[in-house]
Amino acid sequence: MLKEVTATRYITPLREGGSLPGLVEADDFGTYVIKFTGAGQGRKTLVAEVVCGELARRLGFRMPRLVTIELDSVLGLGEPEQQVQDLLRSSGGANLGMDFLSGALGYDPLAFPVSPEEAGRIVWFDALINNVDRSWRNPNLLVHRGELWLIDHGATMIWHHNWPSAEASAARPYDARDHTLARFAPDVAAAAADLAPRVTEDLLAEVTAEIPDAWLADEPGFDTPDDLRRAYARPLLARAAVIAGRITGLGSGTGSGFEEGK
């Protein structure tokens, strides 16, 4: 399970995200970006963050460490903004925290070119998890000490919003035309050869075990949290084997080994 910490001070809201994440200090003296269970997208967004973030870490991507943050809603009583007060009051209990990377900058493809190898790995991973939120409009990448870090995976695995159609939804192609790294000739074929065999049933069981039971409770159609964990793993396992051939929008000459539209 993820490390558990307790928030001791709410510092400030972060207005880059639509869900109004915040910056908090915790009892381990760490500083974290906190994402709230009471935000509009709800706990499924936090589940997606855990599954995709922990899978990324195990596949060798740079990801800020994730923790669960126990939040006492009284921390919001002194906040001047009503929206922040309401969010804190509705998010008592376990929330998601991410290590705050001090000094990190938002990724700008014009200022930070990426090799075809690294671009290919990130595009392949985003295709695996069906990440619709790594576009040139909103890269969700940070540059920290000269290296790329992946963040913000809440808008992924859209099939978990409608489980009866999950299998069909997970089989769909991935359109990479607006991906922020598409301009760097992503070598998707090399990425798939390296990464796809590593996405195994055992690895996915390890990843989904990190999800707190409380975020999986009472999901219609599932008797236990472990049933739901297996439901998260199945589409990813199936998708890893085939998704490289279903990435569209990169065009020819990208180093992907696949022509646009295939």
One Martini backbone bead per residue (centre of mass of N, CA, C, O) as a GRO file, in nm:
protein
  262
    1MET     BB    1   0.101   0.033   0.013
    2LEU     BB    2   0.075   0.340   0.055
    3LYS     BB    3   0.187   0.586   0.210
    4GLU     BB    4   0.101   0.732   0.528
    5VAL     BB    5  -0.029   1.057   0.593
    6THR     BB    6  -0.061   1.378   0.770
    7ALA     BB    7  -0.210   1.666   0.769
    8THR     BB    8  -0.098   1.996   0.911
    9ARG     BB    9  -0.101   2.196   0.644
   10TYR     BB   10  -0.251   2.443   0.458
   11ILE     BB   11  -0.126   2.647   0.209
   12THR     BB   12  -0.237   2.615  -0.110
   13PRO     BB   13  -0.370   2.664  -0.399
   14LEU     BB   14  -0.384   2.506  -0.728
   15ARG     BB   15  -0.478   2.651  -1.050
   16GLU     BB   16  -0.406   2.446  -1.286
   17GLY     BB   17  -0.643   2.274  -1.189
   18GLY     BB   18  -0.981   2.193  -1.202
   19SER     BB   19  -0.977   2.052  -0.895
   20LEU     BB   20  -0.810   2.213  -0.688
   21PRO     BB   21  -0.544   2.169  -0.582
   22GLY     BB   22  -0.293   2.136  -0.321
   23LEU     BB   23  -0.079   2.253  -0.056
   24VAL     BB   24   0.100   2.045   0.182
   25GLU     BB   25   0.168   1.950   0.505
   26ALA     BB   26   0.329   1.689   0.695
   27ASP     BB   27   0.426   1.457   0.951
   28ASP     BB   28   0.702   1.400   0.762
   29PHE     BB   29   0.790   1.694   0.639
   30GLY     BB   30   0.633   1.705   0.387
   31THR     BB   31   0.554   1.812   0.051
   32TYR     BB   32   0.224   1.829  -0.107
   33VAL     BB   33   0.017   1.734  -0.351
   34ILE     BB   34  -0.335   1.758  -0.334
   35LYS     BB   35  -0.603   1.526  -0.391
   36PHE     BB   36  -0.954   1.518  -0.383
   37THR     BB   37  -1.241   1.343  -0.304
   38GLY     BB   38  -1.434   1.616  -0.326
   39ALA     BB   39  -1.405   1.643  -0.605
   40GLY     BB   40  -1.578   1.630  -0.896
   41GLN     BB   41  -1.440   1.349  -1.000
   42GLY     BB   42  -1.348   1.188  -0.769
   43ARG     BB   43  -1.213   0.874  -0.688
   44LYS     BB   44  -1.141   0.776  -0.978
   45THR     BB   45  -0.911   0.972  -1.021
   46LEU     BB   46  -0.730   0.851  -0.795
   47VAL     BB   47  -0.710   0.569  -0.908
   48ALA     BB   48  -0.574   0.649  -1.173
   49GLU     BB   49  -0.325   0.771  -1.042
   50VAL     BB   50  -0.224   0.511  -0.915
   51VAL     BB   51  -0.213   0.310  -1.145
   52CYS     BB   52  -0.043   0.488  -1.347
   53GLY     BB   53   0.185   0.584  -1.162
   54GLU     BB   54   0.285   0.299  -1.064
   55LEU     BB   55   0.333   0.185  -1.343
   56ALA     BB   56   0.537   0.390  -1.441
   57ARG     BB   57   0.751   0.336  -1.226
   58ARG     BB   58   0.789   0.024  -1.301
   59LEU     BB   59   0.877   0.120  -1.610
   60GLY     BB   60   1.087   0.384  -1.555
   61PHE     BB   61   0.949   0.634  -1.478
   62ARG     BB   62   0.915   0.962  -1.382
   63MET     BB   63   0.766   0.987  -1.050
   64PRO     BB   64   0.609   1.107  -0.813
   65ARG     BB   65   0.546   1.035  -0.510
   66LEU     BB   66   0.295   0.842  -0.356
   67VAL     BB   67   0.023   0.919  -0.127
   68THR     BB   68  -0.162   0.916   0.164
   69ILE     BB   69  -0.389   1.172   0.296
   70GLU     BB   70  -0.482   1.271   0.600
   71LEU     BB   71  -0.786   1.463   0.651
   72ASP     BB   72  -0.883   1.738   0.834
   73SER     BB   73  -1.149   1.952   0.788
   74VAL     BB   74  -1.049   2.186   0.986
   75LEU     BB   75  -0.829   2.313   0.798
   76GLY     BB   76  -1.058   2.504   0.646
   77LEU     BB   77  -1.158   2.730   0.848
   78GLY     BB   78  -0.923   2.960   0.765
   79GLU     BB   79  -1.023   2.994   0.485
   80PRO     BB   80  -1.121   3.253   0.268
   81GLU     BB   81  -1.230   3.049   0.064
   82GLN     BB   82  -1.515   2.882  -0.002
   83GLN     BB   83  -1.419   2.663  -0.201
   84VAL     BB   84  -1.197   2.552  -0.015
   85GLN     BB   85  -1.368   2.485   0.229
   86ASP     BB   86  -1.556   2.284   0.086
   87LEU     BB   87  -1.336   2.085  -0.006
   88LEU     BB   88  -1.222   2.014   0.276
   89ARG     BB   89  -1.493   1.922   0.409
   90SER     BB   90  -1.539   1.688   0.171
   91SER     BB   91  -1.221   1.544   0.243
   92GLY     BB   92  -1.231   1.355   0.461
   93GLY     BB   93  -0.952   1.164   0.493
   94ALA     BB   94  -0.849   0.999   0.216
   95ASN     BB   95  -0.593   1.118   0.008
   96LEU     BB   96  -0.392   1.245  -0.249
   97GLY     BB   97  -0.033   1.236  -0.284
   98MET     BB   98   0.242   1.446  -0.412
   99ASP     BB   99   0.537   1.520  -0.464
  100PHE     BB  100   0.705   1.815  -0.436
  101LEU     BB  101   0.878   1.982  -0.703
  102SER     BB  102   1.111   2.186  -0.650
  103GLY     BB  103   1.159   2.392  -0.939
  104ALA     BB  104   0.966   2.303  -1.133
  105LEU     BB  105   0.868   2.286  -1.479
  106GLY     BB  106   0.684   2.331  -1.730
  107TYR     BB  107   0.644   2.193  -2.027
  108ASP     BB  108   0.843   2.285  -2.330
  109PRO     BB  109   0.898   2.187  -2.653
  110LEU     BB  110   1.072   2.443  -2.745
  111ALA     BB  111   1.290   2.407  -2.488
  112PHE     BB  112   1.255   2.063  -2.478
  113PRO     BB  113   1.393   1.825  -2.623
  114VAL     BB  114   1.324   1.489  -2.746
  115SER     BB  115   1.379   1.181  -2.789
  116PRO     BB  116   1.251   0.920  -2.964
  117GLU     BB  117   1.267   0.723  -2.729
  118GLU     BB  118   1.120   0.885  -2.508
  119ALA     BB  119   0.870   0.955  -2.671
  120GLY     BB  120   0.785   0.660  -2.726
  121ARG     BB  121   0.737   0.574  -2.432
  122ILE     BB  122   0.518   0.785  -2.362
  123VAL     BB  123   0.319   0.726  -2.589
  124TRP     BB  124   0.276   0.429  -2.523
  125PHE     BB  125   0.172   0.470  -2.235
  126ASP     BB  126  -0.068   0.655  -2.309
  127ALA     BB  127  -0.204   0.438  -2.483
  128LEU     BB  128  -0.247   0.227  -2.265
  129ILE     BB  129  -0.418   0.445  -2.069
  130ASN     BB  130  -0.567   0.658  -2.229
  131ASN     BB  131  -0.437   0.953  -2.256
  132VAL     BB  132  -0.606   1.279  -2.298
  133ASP     BB  133  -0.371   1.464  -2.110
  134ARG     BB  134  -0.093   1.507  -2.335
  135SER     BB  135  -0.095   1.783  -2.468
  136TRP     BB  136  -0.010   2.088  -2.598
  137ARG     BB  137  -0.214   2.226  -2.400
  138ASN     BB  138  -0.153   1.977  -2.168
  139PRO     BB  139   0.119   1.801  -2.082
  140ASN     BB  140   0.188   1.678  -1.797
  141LEU     BB  141   0.486   1.795  -1.757
  142LEU     BB  142   0.809   1.794  -1.604
  143VAL     BB  143   1.101   1.990  -1.524
  144HIS     BB  144   1.366   1.822  -1.335
  145ARG     BB  145   1.684   1.847  -1.344
  146GLY     BB  146   1.671   1.786  -1.670
  147GLU     BB  147   1.395   1.612  -1.638
  148LEU     BB  148   1.131   1.404  -1.704
  149TRP     BB  149   0.797   1.425  -1.564
  150LEU     BB  150   0.518   1.257  -1.458
  151ILE     BB  151   0.173   1.374  -1.453
  152ASP     BB  152  -0.146   1.347  -1.435
  153HIS     BB  153  -0.383   1.058  -1.445
  154GLY     BB  154  -0.704   1.109  -1.429
  155ALA     BB  155  -0.745   1.105  -1.766
  156THR     BB  156  -0.796   0.778  -1.759
  157MET     BB  157  -0.944   0.498  -1.819
  158ILE     BB  158  -1.249   0.548  -1.927
  159TRP     BB  159  -1.381   0.263  -1.871
  160HIS     BB  160  -1.437   0.316  -1.548
  161HIS     BB  161  -1.720   0.476  -1.614
  162ASN     BB  162  -1.812   0.190  -1.785
  163TRP     BB  163  -1.797  -0.133  -1.729
  164PRO     BB  164  -1.977  -0.279  -1.948
  165SER     BB  165  -1.771  -0.123  -2.178
  166ALA     BB  166  -1.466  -0.181  -2.124
  167GLU     BB  167  -1.364  -0.378  -2.339
  168ALA     BB  168  -1.433  -0.204  -2.589
  169SER     BB  169  -1.288   0.058  -2.500
  170ALA     BB  170  -0.995  -0.065  -2.462
  171ALA     BB  171  -0.970  -0.142  -2.787
  172ARG     BB  172  -0.912   0.125  -2.874
  173PRO     BB  173  -0.759   0.353  -3.025
  174TYR     BB  174  -0.481   0.595  -3.047
  175ASP     BB  175  -0.466   0.946  -3.062
  176ALA     BB  176  -0.147   1.130  -3.123
  177ARG     BB  177  -0.169   1.410  -3.268
  178ASP     BB  178  -0.173   1.599  -2.978
  179HIS     BB  179   0.082   1.519  -2.872
  180THR     BB  180   0.352   1.678  -2.726
  181LEU     BB  181   0.565   1.445  -2.869
  182ALA     BB  182   0.509   1.409  -3.182
  183ARG     BB  183   0.749   1.593  -3.304
  184PHE     BB  184   0.984   1.354  -3.206
  185ALA     BB  185   0.964   1.081  -3.339
  186PRO     BB  186   0.833   0.832  -3.209
  187ASP     BB  187   0.958   0.516  -3.083
  188VAL     BB  188   0.728   0.277  -3.049
  189ALA     BB  189   0.851   0.005  -3.121
  190ALA     BB  190   1.074   0.004  -2.904
  191ALA     BB  191   0.891   0.044  -2.663
  192ALA     BB  192   0.719  -0.211  -2.697
  193ALA     BB  193   0.949  -0.421  -2.683
  194ASP     BB  194   1.015  -0.339  -2.381
  195LEU     BB  195   0.728  -0.292  -2.223
  196ALA     BB  196   0.506  -0.504  -2.282
  197PRO     BB  197   0.638  -0.762  -2.134
  198ARG     BB  198   0.613  -0.609  -1.840
  199VAL     BB  199   0.299  -0.636  -1.865
  200THR     BB  200   0.170  -0.813  -1.610
  201GLU     BB  201  -0.021  -0.970  -1.388
  202ASP     BB  202   0.168  -0.923  -1.147
  203LEU     BB  203   0.216  -0.621  -1.183
  204LEU     BB  204  -0.086  -0.536  -1.168
  205ALA     BB  205  -0.135  -0.647  -0.886
  206GLU     BB  206   0.069  -0.461  -0.748
  207VAL     BB  207  -0.058  -0.193  -0.834
  208THR     BB  208  -0.362  -0.235  -0.735
  209ALA     BB  209  -0.279  -0.275  -0.428
  210GLU     BB  210  -0.243   0.048  -0.382
  211ILE     BB  211  -0.537   0.074  -0.352
  212PRO     BB  212  -0.762   0.189  -0.160
  213ASP     BB  213  -1.046   0.047  -0.045
  214ALA     BB  214  -1.224   0.308  -0.016
  215TRP     BB  215  -1.207   0.364  -0.343
  216LEU     BB  216  -1.370   0.064  -0.405
  217ALA     BB  217  -1.627   0.097  -0.274
  218ASP     BB  218  -1.946   0.044  -0.395
  219GLU     BB  219  -1.926  -0.084  -0.675
  220PRO     BB  220  -2.108  -0.156  -0.925
  221GLY     BB  221  -2.071  -0.515  -0.983
  222PHE     BB  222  -1.900  -0.546  -0.705
  223ASP     BB  223  -1.810  -0.724  -0.415
  224THR     BB  224  -1.498  -0.642  -0.417
  225PRO     BB  225  -1.201  -0.481  -0.435
  226ASP     BB  226  -1.055  -0.717  -0.588
  227ASP     BB  227  -1.245  -0.729  -0.827
  228LEU     BB  228  -1.175  -0.439  -0.921
  229ARG     BB  229  -0.876  -0.474  -0.960
  230ARG     BB  230  -0.905  -0.684  -1.191
  231ALA     BB  231  -1.058  -0.489  -1.380
  232TYR     BB  232  -0.817  -0.298  -1.419
  233ALA     BB  233  -0.609  -0.508  -1.536
  234ARG     BB  234  -0.728  -0.640  -1.793
  235PRO     BB  235  -0.711  -0.409  -2.009
  236LEU     BB  236  -0.404  -0.361  -1.980
  237LEU     BB  237  -0.307  -0.640  -2.063
  238ALA     BB  238  -0.439  -0.644  -2.345
  239ARG     BB  239  -0.327  -0.367  -2.454
  240ALA     BB  240  -0.016  -0.412  -2.443
  241ALA     BB  241  -0.006  -0.623  -2.692
  242VAL     BB  242  -0.153  -0.398  -2.925
  243ILE     BB  243  -0.124  -0.075  -2.919
  244ALA     BB  244   0.105  -0.004  -3.118
  245GLY     BB  245  -0.091  -0.076  -3.376
  246ARG     BB  246  -0.315   0.169  -3.260
  247ILE     BB  247  -0.149   0.417  -3.334
  248THR     BB  248  -0.244   0.738  -3.424
  249GLY     BB  249  -0.118   1.048  -3.587
  250LEU     BB  250   0.204   1.035  -3.656
  251GLY     BB  251   0.288   0.924  -3.910
  252SER     BB  252   0.534   0.928  -4.119
  253GLY     BB  253   0.864   0.925  -4.003
  254THR     BB  254   0.861   0.882  -3.667
  255GLY     BB  255   0.964   0.581  -3.570
  256SER     BB  256   0.711   0.380  -3.510
  257GLY     BB  257   0.624   0.177  -3.761
  258PHE     BB  258   0.353   0.347  -3.823
  259GLU     BB  259   0.085   0.432  -3.995
  260GLU     BB  260  -0.149   0.635  -4.047
  261GLY     BB  261  -0.458   0.469  -3.942
  262LYS     BB  262  -0.372   0.165  -3.833
   0.00000   0.00000   0.00000
